[in-house]
Amino acid sequence: MDQRKQNTTTWLSVFSEYILYSIIFLVPLFFDRRLGIVFSLSKVTILRCLIFIAIFIAFIRIRYLRAPVPPRPPLFWPILTFLLLLFASTITSIHPVTSFFGFYGRYEGFSTWLLYASLFFLAYWMVGTREHFRRVATLIAIAGSVMGIYGVIQRFGMDPYRWGGVDTVRFVIATIGQPNFAAAYVAMAFMFGLYFFLQRDGTTSRWITFTGLLLIFTCILFTTSRGGTAGFLVGSLVFLGFLGRDVIIQNWKRLTILLGSIA
């Protein structure tokens, strides 16, 4: 019986890990045209569903399978304090229901902040090794590349959807729904892709990563977001600073080719 419980706990742990991977990959890319608020409601709905499943699995593991309670992350008390302040402002607001669920359009209510906190704890407990981090970084880079492809499609007027009130030929929104948000996400994804571009030795995988980086950078330009572009430039300098002089010198050919391609 103990062995059966251990096997069940292991499988549930693996399932929880893949729920996290699904959140990282699907939330930025998923949208449903049948909804009134296409992007925000689509993404917060799928996030809620996956987080609820992860919480249910954690409850089963701890309550019935007697799995050990995960350790508290270093930011546990600051996050708890922040949530308590949000809860106090929610119950004392003019319209607590709106404060809880969020305004129709963005859904940034107290319930959404609870999801973000749950996602933080899930990531802290699931991403515990270098291999886990590589998987997360890979998914973010792939999602950014997919958004880059869709951004190029929008830019050249080949988008099968027509977005009312948004000229996606001039202002690419990708799968995020807003140019600044799209630029912010793909700029972050670019850094993960750049990490893999400098790390990989195989010719095929290196060129695939290189193509993904070009798509991501092109998407940033097509959003015409000044904030996203500024964030990309500053983030690139910070990233190169963390790499260090030795790594930059070692990979100067790759960096020169990449810089020459996007310049």
Number of C-alpha atoms within 10 A of each C-alpha: 6 8 8 10 15 15 12 14 21 14 12 17 17 12 15 23 18 14 18 21 18 16 20 19 19 17 21 22 19 15 22 13 11 8 11 12 16 18 23 21 18 20 20 18 15 17 21 18 11 20 21 14 14 23 15 12 17 21 14 15 21 14 12 11 16 13 16 9 10 12 10 11 12 9 10 13 11 10 14 12 11 13 16 12 11 19 18 11 15 19 13 11 13 10 10 16 14 16 21 21 17 17 12 13 12 14 19 17 19 21 17 19 18 15 17 15 17 16 21 16 18 20 18 15 15 19 17 10 8 9 10 15 14 14 13 20 19 18 21 25 28 21 24 33 25 19 25 28 18 20 30 20 18 24 22 12 15 11 16 8 10 11 13 7 6 14 14 25 18 15 19 31 27 30 23 22 18 17 26 20 18 25 33 19 20 29 27 19 24 26 20 22 26 20 17 19 22 18 11 13 10 8 9 10 13 17 13 11 22 21 15 25 28 17 24 31 22 18 30 28 17 23 26 16 20 14 14 23 19 13 16 22 13 11 16 17 12 11 15 15 11 10 12 10 10 9 12 15 10 11 13 13 11 15 16 10 12 17 10 9 10 11 6
